[in-house]
Amino acid sequence: MNDDNNFDLPELSGEEQPEPSTPVVAGEKMMDEEEKSAADLAPVFDVPVNISAVLGKAHIDVNSLLKLTSGSVVELDRKIGEAIDIYVNNRLVARGEVVVVEDRLGVTMTEIIKDGDAA
């Protein structure tokens, strides 16, 4: 027999083989995987993020911008009662509503945006 045709097949050589791993289907947890909790995120609790609540947008030219004075009204592209966009580090993550908390404005999240839902 030619040496080019000799294959070292461990399963035939008597060597013990490890059990084949079971493929993990997306969304399934491995049996020995521990449950995750908020405490597992502790290393990132102090990481600063930039949160923006966008009431609406307007496109104006520089000439009109320079003419704005105190009391000027800029019309936004949103209607009253329409959800506002909430961005974290310039990434759309939620939609919400403006609320009044004591003498300050706040935002209540009404919808979490998943990847690909930001249409």
LINWOGI-V808085 format. One record per helix or strand of 2 or more residues. SS is the DSSP state (alpha for helix, beta for strand). FROM is the first residue (numbers start at 1). LEN is the number of residues. Records with the same first field share a line. If there is no record, write none. Layout:
# LINWOGI-V808085
SS=FROM-LEN + FROM-LEN
This chain:
# LINWOGI-V808085
alpha=3-3 + 10-4 + 38-7 + 62-5
beta=51-4 + 84-5 + 91-11 + 104-9
